[in-house]
């Protein structure tokens, strides 16, 4: 169990730590973009083709 926790700690440290290849501020933008739509759905625009202009098919009789 300790080995699994140590490995997890090393992975997290490699991603977010001071010696990581990606700086900490580069992780902020994706998280903000992902959660902004969840926290403020009326402010964030809908993605293109989200059903805003499509109509249902007419049934043939």
N, C-alpha and C positions, 0 to 999 in steps of 0.2 A: 504493500500500500504506500509506503514511503517513497518507493521508486517512482510510482505513478505521479505522486504529488511533486516530487523533485523535477520530473520531466515536464509536467505542466507548468511549473514555475519557470523553468528554463525557456519554454516556448513563449510564454507571456513576456518574460524579460527580453527575449530576442525581438519580439514585435514592438513593444512599447518602451523598452528600457533606454538608458542613455547611449548605449552602443548600437542601437538599432539602425538599419539602413534607411528606414523611413522616419522622418522627424515627427514629433508628437503632434504638431499643428496640421500635418497632412492627414491625420486620422480624424480630425475634427469635422472637416467639410463633408465627408460621406455620412457620418453619423447625423449631422445637422440636417442634411438633405433627406435622409431616410425618415427621421423622426419628426421633422417639421410637418410633413404631410399627415402624419398620425396625430400630432398635437394641435395643428391648426388647419383642418381640412378646407375651410372656407377661404383661407388666404392663399394656399398653394394651388396653382393651376392644375387641372386634370391633364393626364398624359394624352397625347394625340391619339385619336381613335378610341376613346374610352366610351363609345356608345352615344356621344352627344349628337351626332348627325345621322345615325343609322335608323332606319325604320324597319319594323318587323315585316316579314313576308306576308303577302295577302294569301288567304286560303282560297283554293280553287273549288268551286262547287259544280 
